[in-house]
């Protein structure tokens, strides 16, 4: 069954198919019921599957995370929606202190097969708190998995895999590209491994690592590079935690150059961790310093200035040129 | 027409249903007819179980003071609540504890040695006890939303089981408690929240915690039923818990119970209550606490005599000594345990760290 879907429609399709496939799947969050979610990711699901399987919670994020935990340890497979990543912090204690720890705390007696979905990233001209990318906060939590899709096809498979996975998964949705790409999605295809990065294109001169909405910008930079005889190996990180460091290392060992792009703030960002690992394990193959192109270490600006905060493909091209010229 | 603004006044303490349920009053008189379940055998069993909890707490404190155990929270003043609650919850029900619930856990397949293993710093203790119960929850009130999630799962599965979530008075100040109680009422979940109100959250007294007349009043805003019960009266406690569980089992909604007691010990072994707890208040509470009250009643009714009381104390003490000896014999945890239950399958990036840890453990053993 092949359909042309946007990333948002792919998420809706994955939720629909997961609810159909497994009676233990339940979906809840703020406005996800009759309203179908503020972005419509859960549209029609309550009508189709009933209010016991798809329901609105009171407006309480810590509750949403805690409920998911309790359901998951006792037979259900909850998929909880946080309306925006900027509102997930009230649930942070539940995620870091309980969801990510329950399996370890009970030495495997209880586990939390659950998915926490949250739209994240900037670029939709939203009010304050609706545009941050704080995936690094969650990448620091042992016991948690964090994944970010960058295309409709990937979003479908990743979400199905996340819901079926025995570990708790934070599933971050790049809302800037919810509607921007349409792609054929095969709903029968095998789901990807949650832990693996995806080599988008093979190259020999420079490894470019990006994820989420930044991947679209990275593709444009890659196209520019091709026309300028620079061969880019583009890696879609996909799994923020755990890191698929083997894929990254094997690429950098081949290219000798590494550029990491993320829209999150720079300091202690995921790029810092990738950079450190590459330095530790592939330093002898490097032809140039590892570079990061990131958001600033500032508060995410309101919509008027967000274009200045966000890395774009022009910035990437500048960095690619710099790296290719190194050390001259 | 003038616009009327009528101030809402919260109900006062004397309003039903927030009278303190009581049967065995502090003066050892019965405030009501003795319920059928309160046979001499039942009372004796409760008494013996409470002695075991008291002995465990005393032993654990000694072990901590002599460097053989980590920080430990005694439950002096809670024994009546814990033991009657533990006796009332069915084994197929699900218990969601906080950290002062050893008296309940001992009724749910946990042994004193398991409790000592836990506070001795060994996660393997959480493999023991009722296998569907949640482990001890340390961050205050956060277990309340887990309990609501479990109750939702039970309702979804058309189960007859009930969730019992235990918390202290300080927990009622946290959002997690309010959010969980609110949701439980919205969904009419089969869940009993039991507040052991011991008047203190470490050093902060109840009047600094809330201006509500009672903690049971907090059920009002959530649209939830509530009971208030004398935490030193094992008969009223058992009756109240049974009523609440029966009510939830027949899908008549969540229930909040405030069991009123007094913390007769430090918050934990890391605390010194003499810095803040008025001595007179504590002494007054000592006179009406659950173990002494039941002991005096059983003595008064000639169910126990002084010799028998002494021998039951010795029996409980010996049991705990045996358990502590067993706890001391436990094999040591292996290095790999730090890693092996973190994920269903250990991610590749952690495998090197696991190997490193194994080597570190080996070199620690050699040194």
Interface residues (C-beta under 8 A of the other chain):
Chain A: X26 X52 X57 X58 X60 X62 X63 X65 X66 X67 X68 X69 X70 X71 X72 X73 X74 X75 X76 X78 X90 X93 X94 X97 X98 X102 X103 X104 X105 X106 X107 X108 X109 X110 X111 X142 X143 X145 X165 X166 X167 X195 X242 X243 X244 X245 X246
Chain B: X94 X123 X124 X126 X127 X131 X132 X134 X135 X137 X139 X142 X144 X145 X146 X147 X148 X149 X150 X151 X152 X153 X154 X156 X157 X175 X176 X179 X180 X182 X183 X186 X337 X340 X341 X342 X343 X344 X347 X348 X349 X350
